[in-house]
Amino acid sequence: MVMGDIATGTDVLVVGGGPGGYVAAIRAAQHDLDTTLVERDAYGGTCLNYGCIPSKAFITATDLAHDAGNAEAMGVSANPEIDVAAMADWKDDVVDQLTGGVEKLCKANGVNLVDGTAAFEDEHTARIAHDGSGQGMETIEFEHAIVATGSRPIEVPGFEYADDPVWSSRDALATDELPEEIVVVGAGYIGMELSTTFAKAGADVTVVEMLDDVLPGYDSRLTDVVKARAKDLGIDFQFGEGAAGWEGEDGDITVTTETEDGAESTYDAEKVLVAVGREPVTDTLELDAIGLEPDENGFLATDDQARTAVENIFAVGDVAGEPMLAHKASKEGIVAAEVVAGEPAALDSQAVPKVVFTDPEIATVGMTEADAAEAGFDPVVGEMPFRANGRSLTTGNDDGFVRIVAGGDAGFVLGAQIVGPEASELVAEVTLAIEMGATLADVASTIHTHPTLSEAVMEAAEHAQGQAIHTLNR
């Protein structure tokens, strides 16, 4: 310790205040463990401040404007205008409300909040640099540590986020001005969600993707529905092209792309949004001081109790591996805190739902039919199109379908793939069914409110049993 240092001690040191970290800290404190949460940027992490919540606020606002302006068939005529600055202010209010709530919850549960950047000195000591300047250092001794430092957007060579016209997803969600033209690099879930949002707000959007389709990793029957809707919105897809460079000045740039064969194309834009994925943040922790080394992708290996190779160090959320999802991070945070408290906890989720908030939404959970077959099941599959669902027709959003996968002699529900309205909500019913070990008969015999979108889940289960009423059993 040097002159001016402060030395403190704590039972549990949580590094990172996102959905994994703050949840872990609160649960640890609820077990009467002295808990310190260190956050170098903003409580709530990327999800609440720069990712999930801001993007969903923008999606909701632009959906509202788009739907209102395209409801002539319902007898509604409107010409809504979007005030992007006002929309950004509203989004910021939502974010402030949630992040302020995180701090209040932490304090109310007795969590000590410390602003700064944490780095390990040894297996029981960390140093905190306040303001990131190296001034005002603090040493914290701990019994256990939970690493929850999250992830950051990956840069593409030649497209540094420090350059004004180059946006990360965080930059795009912080804007209060709508670019008239924007090039989006990457057609993964972030690129597709933001492309749809900007298109609905009125921007001309070009999506550049090195692969030959959108949303790699998802069934083409799901993504085809989303791609068709995106094209209807005017989004221009350029597949098989990688971002090679840009030139010009902010507001008037030309983005150059290149195919594998070396053919070049150029696209004019005001901004270029790079959305090619995220990478875990572990380089600030000085992990070598505790003998931990991330794998080739930057992730920390953990066991089913979220424990790393160092007995008293845990890792949760994005740093602990795919999928990088806030709800997965929170679950891991709870497990880590429970284990630290001496409880018999372990990660035993049967399924982790994944959602893409495009138009329409995609949601998946558990096994696909191919997964089930590979696992040794003789899978049965049922589908229900939303065009045969009364509630979806009354909303004007009837694209897509619910597919449910089951297996075993009893017909246990193994998974689902949904594309359509409120898929993000509907997938929760199937997730619960998987966790509870429910069967197709359980889902099909459960009385669902009419008319609701959730009836499509019930009818998909009926279809899998050859007993569908509102669609043909074939």
Sequence and secondary structure as in RCSB ss.txt:
>XXXX:A:sequence
MVMGDIATGTDVLVVGGGPGGYVAAIRAAQHDLDTTLVERDAYGGTCLNYGCIPSKAFITATDLAHDAGNAEAMG
VSANPEIDVAAMADWKDDVVDQLTGGVEKLCKANGVNLVDGTAAFEDEHTARIAHDGSGQGMETIEFEHAIVATG
SRPIEVPGFEYADDPVWSSRDALATDELPEEIVVVGAGYIGMELSTTFAKAGADVTVVEMLDDVLPGYDSRLTDV
VKARAKDLGIDFQFGEGAAGWEGEDGDITVTTETEDGAESTYDAEKVLVAVGREPVTDTLELDAIGLEPDENGFL
ATDDQARTAVENIFAVGDVAGEPMLAHKASKEGIVAAEVVAGEPAALDSQAVPKVVFTDPEIATVGMTEADAAEA
GFDPVVGEMPFRANGRSLTTGNDDGFVRIVAGGDAGFVLGAQIVGPEASELVAEVTLAIEMGATLADVASTIHTH
PTLSEAVMEAAEHAQGQAIHTLNR
>XXXX:A:secstr
  TT EEEEEEEEEE  STTHHHHHHHHHHTT  EEEEESS TTHHHHHHSHHHHHHHHHHHHHHHHHHT GGGT
        HHHHHHHHHHHHHHHHHHHHHHHHHTT EEEESEEEEEETTEEEEEGGGSS SEEEEEEEEEEE   
EEE  BTTB TTSTTEE HHHHHH SS  SEEEEE  SHHHHHHHHHHHHHT EEEEEESSSSSSTTS HHHHHH
HHHHHHHTT EEEET EEEEEEEETTEEEEEEE TT  EEEEEESEEEE S EEE  TTS GGGGT    TTS  
   TTSB SSTTEEE GGGG S   HHHHHHHHHHHHHHHTT       S   EEE SSSEEEEEE  HHHHHHT
T   EEEEEEGGG HHHHHHT    EEEEEEETTTTEEEEEEEEETTHHHHHHHHHHHHHHT BHHHHHHS   S
S TTHHHHHHHHHHTT  SSS   
